[in-house]
Amino acid sequence: MTSQICIHCYVSGKVQGVWFRASTKEQADQLGISGWVRNLPDGRVEVLACGDKNSIDTLHQWLQHGPRLAQVTDLSYEELSWQDYPRFEVV
């Protein structure tokens, strides 16, 4: 069985107004990941994602570029202990 992990990310760049949150939710849903994504007042996007390590790695790679209209300039993240969320939500 693959280990279950969570990552907490901050995505910087042109990441608001480019469907970043909706696209992140779509990716997470396809990968079976739970958690949330939200815009921050400073222009970044914050993501908390929980799932199996392979799925989280795939989402992390996707977050490095995001959807087509996004321009990601920085992605910081930390691994967290497992948290159980029922689904992935835009908050």
C-alpha positions as CSV (number, residue, x, y, z in Angstrom):
1,M,0.0,0.0,0.0
2,T,1.3,3.5,-0.8
3,S,1.7,5.8,2.1
4,Q,-0.8,8.6,2.6
5,I,0.7,12.2,2.8
6,C,-0.4,15.8,2.8
7,I,1.4,18.8,1.3
8,H,0.8,22.5,2.0
9,C,1.8,24.7,-0.9
10,Y,2.0,28.3,-1.8
11,V,2.0,29.1,-5.5
12,S,3.3,32.5,-6.7
13,G,3.1,34.3,-10.1
14,K,0.2,34.9,-12.3
15,V,-2.0,32.4,-10.6
16,Q,-5.3,34.3,-9.9
17,G,-7.8,35.1,-12.6
18,V,-6.5,32.2,-14.8
19,W,-8.7,29.3,-13.5
20,F,-5.9,28.1,-11.2
21,R,-8.2,27.0,-8.4
22,A,-10.8,25.3,-10.6
23,S,-8.1,23.5,-12.6
24,T,-6.4,22.4,-9.3
25,K,-9.6,20.9,-8.1
26,E,-10.1,19.1,-11.5
27,Q,-6.6,17.7,-11.2
28,A,-7.1,16.7,-7.6
29,D,-10.5,15.0,-8.3
30,Q,-8.9,13.0,-11.2
31,L,-6.1,11.9,-8.8
32,G,-8.3,11.0,-5.9
33,I,-6.8,13.7,-3.7
34,S,-8.7,15.5,-0.9
35,G,-8.1,18.9,0.7
36,W,-8.6,22.5,-0.5
37,V,-7.3,25.4,-2.6
38,R,-7.9,29.1,-2.1
39,N,-6.7,32.5,-3.3
40,L,-4.7,34.7,-0.9
41,P,-5.0,38.5,-0.7
42,D,-1.3,38.8,-1.7
43,G,-1.9,37.2,-5.1
44,R,-0.7,33.7,-4.3
45,V,-2.7,30.5,-4.3
46,E,-2.6,28.2,-1.2
47,V,-3.2,24.5,-1.6
48,L,-3.5,21.7,1.0
49,A,-3.6,18.3,-0.7
50,C,-3.8,14.8,0.9
51,G,-3.6,11.5,-0.8
52,D,-1.3,8.7,-1.7
53,K,2.3,9.6,-2.4
54,N,2.2,8.9,-6.1
55,S,-0.9,11.1,-6.6
56,I,0.5,13.9,-4.5
57,D,3.8,13.8,-6.5
58,T,1.8,14.1,-9.7
59,L,-0.2,17.1,-8.4
60,H,3.0,18.7,-7.1
61,Q,4.5,18.4,-10.6
62,W,1.3,19.9,-12.2
63,L,1.3,22.8,-9.7
64,Q,4.8,23.8,-10.9
65,H,3.2,25.1,-14.1
66,G,-0.6,25.1,-13.4
67,P,-3.2,25.6,-16.1
68,R,-2.4,27.0,-19.6
69,L,-2.9,30.7,-18.7
70,A,-1.0,30.6,-15.4
71,Q,2.6,31.8,-15.1
72,V,4.0,30.1,-11.9
73,T,7.2,31.8,-10.7
74,D,7.6,30.0,-7.3
75,L,6.2,26.9,-5.6
76,S,7.0,26.4,-1.9
77,Y,5.7,23.4,0.0
78,E,6.0,21.4,3.1
79,E,4.9,17.9,3.9
80,L,2.4,17.5,6.7
81,S,1.0,14.6,8.7
82,W,-2.1,13.0,7.3
83,Q,-5.4,14.9,7.6
84,D,-8.6,13.3,6.5
85,Y,-10.8,15.5,4.2
86,P,-13.9,14.1,2.6
87,R,-13.2,15.7,-0.8
88,F,-11.2,18.5,-2.5
89,E,-12.8,21.9,-2.4
90,V,-12.3,25.4,-3.6
91,V,-12.6,27.6,-0.5
